[in-house]
């Protein structure tokens, strides 16, 4: 049995967590044992409570050295949106973990870095090949941003395409949940954090409402800007048409309910949301900060962040009139089924371990 230690999973479900879950579900568990890095882990009957942070670095380092020495892993798979810390890869290398993967999931840092963090980011980018055996990225831009001129592999964000297929039943269920008879429903899926630009999104929604009052809006996801977003919704008197649904386990159904997906992000790696939305045949209007690689089916339209909210509104309402498109074959042919992704990762790991013997 090949034992994989996966880093990057959290309770705040987003694209990285979705990728990890999809990959784990699709791996052959007669070959692979997957263990997530969590605050508390039970491995072979022993409970490990990880340090909450690196503030007491000696205790933090002591714990992880002991952890990796005691629990022998064949693979560490480090999923990250920045390269400020690669401690896990360093600890795994010290413990002689043979396959050490780092996977870039973004094209910029999600928060302002202190001077020391800028230094460690620069150092880690320069020396990453000393600690990682494989460099993965969700897109060309995400790889170039994190790894510079070093060779990396673009690993496609595969999904279970059939799960997202459009359904009238799903659409009706979601409409019933909202108790709305609005003709158009615009959706945003993702964390409510600065990267996703939700306050600007609300301004776009206000502009859409000015043009077409028969429209409702949904945010699926949660995050640090929820309270600010709620306050702005009340200030703009949009309580009756903007719905904050929080984190949900039925996001796949909501793609059938939407008439357009809206994503005015400040930056992205290769967002899972756009693969999922296209699997539902859903037109998408996104910022030009999002990679054009994401337009797998012709359903994604790009708009500049400095364009007016009226321009955004017009694009969105036009997208709502396009109707649905069956995209399953296009996505499979492009390599975006989770089976393809899992098979690729499995082959990389197995071949690397054979070569390491």
C-alpha positions as CSV (number, residue, x, y, z in Angstrom):
1,X,0.0,0.0,0.0
2,X,1.3,3.4,-1.0
3,X,0.8,5.9,1.8
4,X,0.2,9.6,0.7
5,X,0.2,12.5,3.1
6,X,-1.9,15.4,1.6
7,X,-1.5,18.9,2.8
8,X,-3.9,21.7,2.0
9,X,-7.3,20.5,3.1
10,X,-9.4,22.7,5.5
11,X,-12.9,23.1,6.8
12,X,-13.3,26.3,4.7
13,X,-14.1,24.6,1.5
14,X,-12.8,26.1,-1.7
15,X,-11.1,25.1,-5.0
16,X,-8.1,23.5,-3.3
17,X,-10.3,21.4,-1.0
18,X,-12.5,20.4,-3.9
19,X,-9.5,19.3,-5.9
20,X,-8.2,17.2,-3.0
21,X,-11.6,15.6,-2.4
22,X,-12.1,14.8,-6.0
23,X,-8.6,13.3,-6.3
24,X,-9.0,11.2,-3.2
25,X,-12.4,9.9,-4.3
26,X,-10.9,8.8,-7.6
27,X,-7.7,7.1,-6.5
28,X,-7.5,3.4,-6.4
29,X,-7.8,2.7,-2.6
30,X,-6.6,-0.8,-3.0
31,X,-3.2,0.8,-3.9
32,X,-3.2,4.1,-2.1
33,X,-3.9,5.1,1.5
34,X,-4.6,8.8,1.8
35,X,-4.0,10.7,5.1
36,X,-4.9,14.4,5.3
37,X,-2.9,16.9,7.3
38,X,-5.4,18.1,9.9
39,X,-5.3,19.7,13.4
40,X,-5.9,16.2,14.8
41,X,-5.0,13.0,13.0
42,X,-5.4,9.4,14.0
43,X,-2.9,7.2,12.3
44,X,-2.5,3.5,13.1
45,X,-4.5,4.0,16.3
46,X,-2.3,6.9,17.5
47,X,-3.6,10.5,17.8
48,X,-1.5,13.4,16.6
49,X,-2.5,16.9,17.6
50,X,-0.6,19.3,15.4
51,X,0.6,22.8,16.5
52,X,-1.8,25.5,15.5
53,X,0.9,27.8,14.1
54,X,4.6,28.3,13.8
55,X,4.9,31.0,16.5
56,X,6.9,28.6,18.8
57,X,9.0,27.3,15.9
58,X,11.1,24.9,17.9
59,X,8.0,23.1,19.2
60,X,6.5,23.2,15.7
61,X,9.6,21.8,14.1
62,X,10.0,19.1,16.8
63,X,6.4,17.9,16.3
64,X,6.7,17.6,12.6
65,X,10.1,15.9,12.6
66,X,8.7,13.3,15.1
67,X,5.5,13.0,13.0
68,X,7.3,12.2,9.7
69,X,9.9,10.0,11.4
70,X,7.3,7.9,13.1
71,X,4.7,7.8,10.3
72,X,6.5,6.6,7.2
73,X,5.0,8.1,4.0
74,X,5.8,7.3,0.4
75,X,4.4,10.6,-0.8
76,X,3.8,14.1,0.5
77,X,1.4,16.1,-1.7
78,X,1.6,19.7,-0.7
79,X,-1.2,21.8,-2.2
80,X,-0.7,25.6,-1.7
81,X,-1.7,29.0,-2.9
82,X,1.6,30.6,-2.0
83,X,5.2,29.6,-1.5
84,X,5.9,31.6,1.7
85,X,6.5,28.4,3.7
86,X,7.6,25.0,2.4
87,X,8.3,23.6,5.8
88,X,6.3,20.4,5.2
89,X,8.5,19.5,2.2
90,X,11.6,20.1,4.2
91,X,10.4,17.9,7.1
92,X,9.4,15.2,4.6
93,X,12.8,15.3,2.9
94,X,14.6,15.0,6.3
95,X,12.5,11.9,6.9
96,X,13.4,10.5,3.5
97,X,9.9,10.6,2.0
98,X,10.8,9.7,-1.6
99,X,8.1,11.5,-3.5
100,X,7.5,15.2,-2.6
101,X,5.0,17.0,-4.7
102,X,4.1,20.7,-4.5
103,X,1.0,21.9,-6.4
104,X,0.5,25.6,-7.2
105,X,-3.2,26.6,-7.1
106,X,-3.0,30.3,-7.6
107,X,-1.3,33.2,-9.5
108,X,-0.8,35.7,-6.6
109,X,-0.7,35.9,-2.9
110,X,-4.1,36.2,-1.1
111,X,-2.9,38.7,1.5
112,X,-0.3,41.4,1.8
113,X,3.1,40.0,2.8
114,X,5.4,41.3,5.5
115,X,9.0,41.9,4.6
116,X,10.2,38.6,6.1
117,X,7.6,36.7,4.2
118,X,8.6,38.4,0.9
119,X,12.2,37.2,1.7
120,X,11.1,33.6,2.4
121,X,8.9,33.5,-0.7
122,X,11.9,34.6,-2.8
123,X,14.2,32.1,-1.2
124,X,11.7,29.2,-1.5
125,X,11.0,30.0,-5.1
126,X,14.7,29.9,-5.9
127,X,15.5,26.7,-3.9
128,X,12.2,24.7,-4.3
129,X,13.9,22.0,-6.4
130,X,16.1,21.2,-3.4
131,X,13.0,20.0,-1.5
132,X,10.3,19.0,-4.0
133,X,10.7,16.1,-6.5
134,X,7.7,17.2,-8.6
135,X,6.3,20.7,-9.4
136,X,2.6,20.7,-10.4
137,X,0.4,23.7,-11.2
138,X,-3.3,24.1,-12.0
139,X,-2.5,26.4,-15.0
140,X,0.5,27.7,-16.9
141,X,0.2,31.1,-15.2
142,X,0.0,29.5,-11.7
143,X,3.2,27.5,-12.5
144,X,5.1,30.4,-13.8
145,X,4.1,32.6,-10.9
146,X,5.2,30.1,-8.2
147,X,8.1,28.3,-9.9
148,X,9.5,30.9,-12.3
149,X,11.6,29.3,-15.0
150,X,11.7,25.9,-13.4
151,X,10.1,23.0,-15.2
152,X,6.6,22.1,-13.9
153,X,3.7,20.1,-15.0
154,X,0.2,21.6,-15.6
155,X,-2.2,19.2,-13.9
156,X,-5.8,19.7,-15.1
157,X,-8.5,20.3,-12.5
158,X,-10.6,17.2,-13.3
159,X,-14.1,16.9,-12.0
160,X,-16.9,14.3,-12.1
161,X,-18.5,15.7,-15.2
162,X,-21.7,13.8,-15.0
163,X,-22.4,15.2,-11.5
164,X,-22.8,18.7,-12.9
165,X,-24.9,18.0,-16.0
166,X,-27.9,20.4,-16.4
167,X,-31.2,19.2,-15.0
168,X,-34.6,20.8,-15.0
169,X,-35.3,19.0,-11.7
170,X,-32.3,20.5,-10.0
171,X,-33.3,23.9,-11.3
172,X,-36.8,23.6,-9.9
173,X,-35.5,22.4,-6.6
174,X,-33.2,25.4,-6.2
175,X,-36.0,27.9,-7.3
176,X,-38.3,26.3,-4.7
177,X,-35.6,26.7,-2.0
178,X,-35.2,30.4,-2.8
179,X,-39.0,30.9,-3.0
180,X,-38.5,33.2,-5.9
181,X,-40.3,33.6,-9.2
182,X,-37.6,35.8,-10.7
183,X,-37.0,35.0,-14.4
184,X,-33.2,35.2,-14.2
185,X,-30.8,34.0,-11.5
186,X,-27.2,35.1,-11.5
187,X,-24.8,33.1,-9.4
188,X,-21.4,33.6,-7.7
189,X,-19.6,30.5,-6.3
190,X,-16.5,30.9,-4.1
191,X,-15.1,32.3,-0.8
192,X,-16.2,35.7,0.3
193,X,-12.7,37.1,0.4
194,X,-10.9,40.0,-1.3
195,X,-9.5,37.8,-4.1
196,X,-13.1,37.0,-5.3
197,X,-14.0,40.8,-5.2
198,X,-17.6,40.3,-3.8
199,X,-18.2,44.0,-3.0
200,X,-17.5,44.9,-6.6
201,X,-19.8,42.0,-7.6
202,X,-22.6,43.6,-5.6
203,X,-22.1,46.8,-7.6
204,X,-22.5,44.8,-10.8
205,X,-25.6,43.2,-9.4
206,X,-27.1,46.6,-8.6
207,X,-26.4,47.7,-12.2
208,X,-28.0,44.5,-13.6
209,X,-31.1,45.2,-11.4
210,X,-31.3,48.7,-12.8
211,X,-31.6,47.3,-16.3
212,X,-33.7,44.2,-15.5
213,X,-35.7,44.2,-12.3
214,X,-36.8,40.7,-12.9
215,X,-33.5,39.3,-11.7
216,X,-32.2,37.6,-8.5
217,X,-28.7,36.9,-7.3
218,X,-27.0,34.2,-5.3
219,X,-23.6,34.0,-3.4
220,X,-22.6,30.4,-2.6
221,X,-19.7,30.4,-0.2
222,X,-18.6,32.0,3.0
223,X,-15.6,34.0,4.3
224,X,-14.2,37.1,6.0
225,X,-16.2,39.6,3.9
226,X,-19.7,38.2,4.7
227,X,-20.6,40.8,7.3
228,X,-19.3,43.7,5.0
229,X,-21.3,42.2,2.2
230,X,-24.5,41.9,4.3
231,X,-24.1,45.5,5.4
232,X,-23.7,46.7,1.8
233,X,-26.7,44.6,0.7
234,X,-28.9,46.5,3.3
235,X,-27.4,49.8,2.3
236,X,-28.3,49.3,-1.4
237,X,-31.7,47.9,-0.4
238,X,-31.1,44.6,-2.2
239,X,-32.3,42.2,0.6
240,X,-35.1,40.9,-1.5
241,X,-33.0,39.9,-4.5
242,X,-29.5,39.0,-3.2
243,X,-29.2,35.7,-1.3
244,X,-26.2,34.6,0.7
245,X,-26.4,30.8,0.9
246,X,-23.1,30.2,2.7
247,X,-21.2,26.9,2.2
248,X,-23.3,24.2,0.7
249,X,-22.8,20.5,-0.3
250,X,-25.2,20.8,-3.3
251,X,-23.3,23.4,-5.4
252,X,-23.6,21.0,-8.4
253,X,-27.4,21.6,-8.3
254,X,-27.1,25.3,-8.3
255,X,-25.3,25.5,-11.6
256,X,-28.6,24.2,-13.1
257,X,-30.5,27.0,-11.4
258,X,-28.2,29.8,-12.6
259,X,-28.7,31.6,-15.9
260,X,-25.2,33.0,-15.7
261,X,-22.1,32.6,-13.5
262,X,-20.4,35.8,-12.5
263,X,-16.7,35.8,-11.4
264,X,-15.0,39.3,-11.2
265,X,-11.9,37.9,-9.4
266,X,-8.8,40.0,-8.9
267,X,-6.7,36.9,-9.8
268,X,-7.1,33.2,-10.1
269,X,-5.1,30.0,-10.7
270,X,-7.5,27.8,-12.7
271,X,-10.8,28.0,-10.8
272,X,-12.7,24.7,-10.4
273,X,-15.9,26.7,-10.4
274,X,-15.5,27.5,-14.1
275,X,-14.9,23.8,-15.0
276,X,-18.0,22.9,-13.0
277,X,-20.1,25.6,-14.5
278,X,-19.1,24.7,-18.0
279,X,-20.0,21.0,-17.3
280,X,-23.5,22.3,-16.6
281,X,-23.4,24.2,-19.9
282,X,-23.7,27.5,-18.1
283,X,-22.6,30.8,-19.7
284,X,-19.9,32.6,-17.5
285,X,-18.9,36.2,-17.3
286,X,-15.5,36.6,-15.6
287,X,-12.7,39.1,-15.2
288,X,-9.9,39.3,-17.7
289,X,-7.6,38.6,-14.7
290,X,-8.8,35.0,-15.0
291,X,-6.7,32.9,-17.5
292,X,-8.1,32.5,-21.0
293,X,-7.1,28.8,-20.5
294,X,-10.4,28.4,-18.6
295,X,-12.5,28.9,-21.7
296,X,-12.8,25.2,-22.5
297,X,-16.1,25.3,-24.2
298,X,-16.7,28.8,-25.6
299,X,-19.0,29.6,-22.7
300,X,-16.7,31.9,-20.8
301,X,-16.6,35.7,-21.7
302,X,-13.9,37.9,-20.2
303,X,-14.5,41.5,-19.1
304,X,-11.8,44.0,-17.8
305,X,-12.0,44.9,-14.1
306,X,-11.8,48.6,-15.0
307,X,-14.8,48.4,-17.4
308,X,-17.9,50.1,-16.0
309,X,-20.5,48.1,-14.0
310,X,-23.0,48.9,-16.8
311,X,-20.7,47.0,-19.3
312,X,-20.6,44.1,-16.9
313,X,-24.3,44.1,-16.5
314,X,-24.9,44.2,-20.3
315,X,-22.6,41.2,-20.8
316,X,-24.3,39.3,-18.0
317,X,-27.8,39.8,-19.4
318,X,-26.7,38.9,-22.9
319,X,-25.2,35.7,-21.5
320,X,-28.5,34.8,-19.8
321,X,-30.1,34.6,-23.2
322,X,-27.7,32.0,-24.6
323,X,-29.3,28.9,-23.1
324,X,-27.6,25.7,-22.3
325,X,-25.0,23.6,-24.2
326,X,-24.0,20.0,-23.7
327,X,-20.2,20.2,-23.1
328,X,-19.4,16.7,-21.7
329,X,-17.5,15.5,-24.7
330,X,-15.5,18.8,-25.0
331,X,-14.4,18.6,-21.3
332,X,-13.5,14.9,-21.5
333,X,-11.5,15.5,-24.7
334,X,-9.7,18.4,-23.1
335,X,-8.7,16.1,-20.2
336,X,-10.9,17.6,-17.5
337,X,-12.5,14.4,-16.2
338,X,-11.3,13.5,-12.7
339,X,-10.5,9.9,-13.9
340,X,-7.8,11.4,-16.2
341,X,-6.4,13.5,-13.4
342,X,-6.3,10.6,-10.9
343,X,-4.7,8.3,-13.4
344,X,-2.0,10.8,-14.2
345,X,-1.2,11.4,-10.5
346,X,-1.2,7.6,-9.8
347,X,1.2,6.9,-12.7
348,X,3.6,9.7,-11.6
349,X,3.7,8.4,-8.1
350,X,4.1,4.7,-9.0
351,X,6.8,5.3,-11.6
352,X,8.7,7.6,-9.2
353,X,8.6,5.0,-6.5
354,X,9.8,2.3,-8.9
355,X,12.7,4.5,-10.0
356,X,13.6,5.3,-6.4
357,X,14.0,1.7,-5.4
